[in-house]
């Protein structure tokens, strides 16, 4: 996964946690505007979420941050 997408995912997860609390769940759609203006990036996120990790539709934001950080090492 490209570094810009990893950074965006972590940023959005932290914002969701700050706004809704530690137990908030996110979907990979949360990282994109309602307008599909970058289909390649959306597919990259969807592939990571669905195909690579077989995650449910909503996953705790803290878990996503942990997964992204572990992959970056």
Secondary structure, 3 states (H helix, E strand, C coil): CCHHHHHHHHHHHHHHHHHHCCCCEECHHHHCCCCCCCHHHHHHHHHHHHHHCCCCCCEEHHHHHHHHHHHHC
